[in-house]
Amino acid sequence: MISIPVRKLALWLACINSNKVAAPVRPKLERYQEECAVALNDYRRRGGVDVHFDRS
């Protein structure tokens, strides 16, 4: 069994080639990857991210 630390899961998902996943999953993966790109860019440009959810 192969495992990945949870803290690295988002980056791993962002690096998956969408052409190699099942067609029904592809739009969701591509949308997720776009959201990751925006979040990383915002973090780099602004020095942080806006959190829109309650962490409690």
Contacts in CASP RR format, 6 or more apart in sequence:
PFRMAT RR
TARGET T0000
AUTHOR 0000-0000-0000
METHOD contacts of the structure
MODEL  1
MISIPVRKLALWLACINSNKVAAPVRPKLERYQEECAVALNDYRRRGGVD
VHFDRS
4 12 0 8 1.000
10 36 0 8 1.000
11 36 0 8 1.000
13 29 0 8 1.000
13 32 0 8 1.000
13 33 0 8 1.000
13 36 0 8 1.000
14 32 0 8 1.000
14 33 0 8 1.000
14 36 0 8 1.000
14 37 0 8 1.000
16 29 0 8 1.000
16 33 0 8 1.000
18 26 0 8 1.000
18 29 0 8 1.000
18 30 0 8 1.000
18 33 0 8 1.000
19 26 0 8 1.000
21 29 0 8 1.000
39 49 0 8 1.000
42 48 0 8 1.000
42 49 0 8 1.000
42 50 0 8 1.000
43 49 0 8 1.000
END
